[in-house]
Protein backbone atom coordinates (compact mmCIF):
# COMPACT_ATOMS: atom_id res chain seq x y z
CA UNK A 1 0.00 0.00 0.00
CA UNK A 2 1.36 3.39 -1.03
CA UNK A 3 0.25 6.57 0.65
CA UNK A 4 0.53 9.94 -1.04
CA UNK A 5 0.72 13.12 0.98
CA UNK A 6 0.25 16.42 -0.82
CA UNK A 7 1.19 19.90 0.30
CA UNK A 8 1.01 23.36 -1.16
CA UNK A 9 -1.90 24.93 -2.92
CA UNK A 10 -3.91 27.90 -1.75
CA UNK A 11 -4.91 31.26 -3.14
CA UNK A 12 -2.88 33.21 -5.68
CA UNK A 13 -3.51 36.13 -7.99
CA UNK A 14 -3.63 35.66 -11.76
CA UNK A 15 -0.11 35.56 -13.15
CA UNK A 16 1.28 34.30 -9.87
CA UNK A 17 2.99 31.05 -8.93
CA UNK A 18 2.34 28.14 -6.62
CA UNK A 19 4.15 24.92 -5.85
CA UNK A 20 2.52 21.62 -5.03
CA UNK A 21 4.48 18.76 -3.52
CA UNK A 22 3.66 15.10 -3.15
CA UNK A 23 5.55 12.45 -1.23
CA UNK A 24 4.93 8.74 -1.48
CA UNK A 25 5.44 6.42 1.46
CA UNK A 26 4.86 2.77 2.20
CA UNK A 27 6.83 -0.42 2.14
CA UNK A 28 8.53 -2.29 -0.67
CA UNK A 29 7.26 -0.37 -3.65
CA UNK A 30 8.66 0.90 -6.93
CA UNK A 31 7.02 3.86 -8.52
CA UNK A 32 6.86 3.73 -12.30
CA UNK A 33 5.44 7.21 -12.74
CA UNK A 34 4.20 10.14 -10.71
CA UNK A 35 2.08 13.02 -11.77
CA UNK A 36 -0.71 15.46 -11.13
CA UNK A 37 -4.28 15.54 -12.31
CA UNK A 38 -7.04 18.00 -11.58
CA UNK A 39 -10.77 17.84 -11.33
CA UNK A 40 -13.46 20.47 -11.26
CA UNK A 41 -16.87 19.63 -9.86
CA UNK A 42 -19.06 18.08 -12.54
CA UNK A 43 -16.16 17.33 -14.85
CA UNK A 44 -13.90 14.36 -15.37
CA UNK A 45 -10.48 14.29 -13.79
CA UNK A 46 -7.86 15.37 -16.29
CA UNK A 47 -4.13 14.80 -16.44
CA UNK A 48 -1.96 17.87 -15.97
CA UNK A 49 1.57 16.49 -16.08
CA UNK A 50 3.46 13.31 -15.33
CA UNK A 51 7.05 12.16 -15.02
CA UNK A 52 8.17 8.62 -15.76
CA UNK A 53 10.66 6.58 -13.76
CA UNK A 54 13.36 7.36 -16.31
CA UNK A 55 12.79 11.09 -15.90
CA UNK A 56 10.79 11.86 -19.04
CA UNK A 57 8.13 14.47 -18.33
CA UNK A 58 4.89 14.94 -20.23
CA UNK A 59 2.61 17.95 -20.09
CA UNK A 60 -0.89 18.62 -21.30
CA UNK A 61 -1.10 21.43 -23.81
CA UNK A 62 -2.93 23.76 -21.45
CA UNK A 63 0.05 23.88 -19.05
CA UNK A 64 2.99 23.63 -21.43
CA UNK A 65 5.42 26.47 -20.88
CA UNK A 66 3.80 27.36 -17.55
CA UNK A 67 4.12 24.28 -15.32
CA UNK A 68 7.06 22.01 -14.62
CA UNK A 69 7.14 18.68 -12.78
CA UNK A 70 10.50 17.97 -11.18
CA UNK A 71 10.80 14.64 -9.43
CA UNK A 72 13.18 13.44 -6.72
CA UNK A 73 13.11 9.69 -7.25
CA UNK A 74 15.32 8.99 -4.25
CA UNK A 75 12.80 10.71 -1.98
CA UNK A 76 9.71 9.50 -3.87
CA UNK A 77 8.66 13.11 -4.22
CA UNK A 78 7.17 14.98 -7.13
CA UNK A 79 6.61 18.71 -7.33
CA UNK A 80 4.31 20.69 -9.59
CA UNK A 81 5.70 24.18 -10.10
CA UNK A 82 2.89 26.30 -11.47
CA UNK A 83 3.71 29.67 -13.01
CA UNK A 84 1.63 32.22 -14.88
CA UNK A 85 -1.49 30.90 -13.24
CA UNK A 86 -4.86 31.68 -14.74
CA UNK A 87 -8.35 31.77 -13.31
CA UNK A 88 -9.17 28.60 -15.26
CA UNK A 89 -6.46 26.75 -13.33
CA UNK A 90 -8.67 27.00 -10.25
CA UNK A 91 -9.64 23.52 -9.12
CA UNK A 92 -8.55 20.60 -6.95
CA UNK A 93 -5.23 19.01 -7.85
CA UNK A 94 -4.51 15.35 -7.14
CA UNK A 95 -1.18 13.60 -6.93
CA UNK A 96 -1.02 10.22 -8.63
CA UNK A 97 1.55 7.45 -8.47
CA UNK A 98 1.63 4.40 -10.71
CA UNK A 99 2.96 1.32 -8.97
CA UNK A 100 2.95 -1.49 -11.50
CA UNK A 101 -0.64 -1.56 -12.72
CA UNK A 102 -1.99 0.09 -9.60
CA UNK A 103 -2.83 3.78 -9.50
CA UNK A 104 -2.60 5.49 -6.13
CA UNK A 105 -4.13 8.88 -5.45
CA UNK A 106 -3.65 11.62 -2.93
CA UNK A 107 -6.58 13.34 -1.26
CA UNK A 108 -6.28 16.48 -3.35
CA UNK A 109 -5.34 20.07 -2.68
CA UNK A 110 -7.26 23.19 -3.68
CA UNK A 111 -5.72 25.81 -5.94
CA UNK A 112 -7.60 29.08 -6.35
CA UNK A 113 -6.50 31.74 -8.80
CA UNK A 114 -8.34 34.96 -8.16
CA UNK A 115 -7.74 38.64 -7.72
C-alpha positions as CSV (number, residue, x, y, z in Angstrom):
1,X,0.0,0.0,0.0
2,X,1.4,3.4,-1.0
3,X,0.2,6.6,0.6
4,X,0.5,9.9,-1.0
5,X,0.7,13.1,1.0
6,X,0.3,16.4,-0.8
7,X,1.2,19.9,0.3
8,X,1.0,23.4,-1.2
9,X,-1.9,24.9,-2.9
10,X,-3.9,27.9,-1.8
11,X,-4.9,31.3,-3.1
12,X,-2.9,33.2,-5.7
13,X,-3.5,36.1,-8.0
14,X,-3.6,35.7,-11.8
15,X,-0.1,35.6,-13.2
16,X,1.3,34.3,-9.9
17,X,3.0,31.1,-8.9
18,X,2.3,28.1,-6.6
19,X,4.2,24.9,-5.9
20,X,2.5,21.6,-5.0
21,X,4.5,18.8,-3.5
22,X,3.7,15.1,-3.1
23,X,5.6,12.5,-1.2
24,X,4.9,8.7,-1.5
25,X,5.4,6.4,1.5
26,X,4.9,2.8,2.2
27,X,6.8,-0.4,2.1
28,X,8.5,-2.3,-0.7
29,X,7.3,-0.4,-3.6
30,X,8.7,0.9,-6.9
31,X,7.0,3.9,-8.5
32,X,6.9,3.7,-12.3
33,X,5.4,7.2,-12.7
34,X,4.2,10.1,-10.7
35,X,2.1,13.0,-11.8
36,X,-0.7,15.5,-11.1
37,X,-4.3,15.5,-12.3
38,X,-7.0,18.0,-11.6
39,X,-10.8,17.8,-11.3
40,X,-13.5,20.5,-11.3
41,X,-16.9,19.6,-9.9
42,X,-19.1,18.1,-12.5
43,X,-16.2,17.3,-14.8
44,X,-13.9,14.4,-15.4
45,X,-10.5,14.3,-13.8
46,X,-7.9,15.4,-16.3
47,X,-4.1,14.8,-16.4
48,X,-2.0,17.9,-16.0
49,X,1.6,16.5,-16.1
50,X,3.5,13.3,-15.3
51,X,7.1,12.2,-15.0
52,X,8.2,8.6,-15.8
53,X,10.7,6.6,-13.8
54,X,13.4,7.4,-16.3
55,X,12.8,11.1,-15.9
56,X,10.8,11.9,-19.0
57,X,8.1,14.5,-18.3
58,X,4.9,14.9,-20.2
59,X,2.6,18.0,-20.1
60,X,-0.9,18.6,-21.3
61,X,-1.1,21.4,-23.8
62,X,-2.9,23.8,-21.5
63,X,0.0,23.9,-19.1
64,X,3.0,23.6,-21.4
65,X,5.4,26.5,-20.9
66,X,3.8,27.4,-17.5
67,X,4.1,24.3,-15.3
68,X,7.1,22.0,-14.6
69,X,7.1,18.7,-12.8
70,X,10.5,18.0,-11.2
71,X,10.8,14.6,-9.4
72,X,13.2,13.4,-6.7
73,X,13.1,9.7,-7.2
74,X,15.3,9.0,-4.2
75,X,12.8,10.7,-2.0
76,X,9.7,9.5,-3.9
77,X,8.7,13.1,-4.2
78,X,7.2,15.0,-7.1
79,X,6.6,18.7,-7.3
80,X,4.3,20.7,-9.6
81,X,5.7,24.2,-10.1
82,X,2.9,26.3,-11.5
83,X,3.7,29.7,-13.0
84,X,1.6,32.2,-14.9
85,X,-1.5,30.9,-13.2
86,X,-4.9,31.7,-14.7
87,X,-8.4,31.8,-13.3
88,X,-9.2,28.6,-15.3
89,X,-6.5,26.7,-13.3
90,X,-8.7,27.0,-10.3
91,X,-9.6,23.5,-9.1
92,X,-8.6,20.6,-7.0
93,X,-5.2,19.0,-7.9
94,X,-4.5,15.4,-7.1
95,X,-1.2,13.6,-6.9
96,X,-1.0,10.2,-8.6
97,X,1.5,7.5,-8.5
98,X,1.6,4.4,-10.7
99,X,3.0,1.3,-9.0
100,X,2.9,-1.5,-11.5
101,X,-0.6,-1.6,-12.7
102,X,-2.0,0.1,-9.6
103,X,-2.8,3.8,-9.5
104,X,-2.6,5.5,-6.1
105,X,-4.1,8.9,-5.5
106,X,-3.6,11.6,-2.9
107,X,-6.6,13.3,-1.3
108,X,-6.3,16.5,-3.3
109,X,-5.3,20.1,-2.7
110,X,-7.3,23.2,-3.7
111,X,-5.7,25.8,-5.9
112,X,-7.6,29.1,-6.4
113,X,-6.5,31.7,-8.8
114,X,-8.3,35.0,-8.2
115,X,-7.7,38.6,-7.7
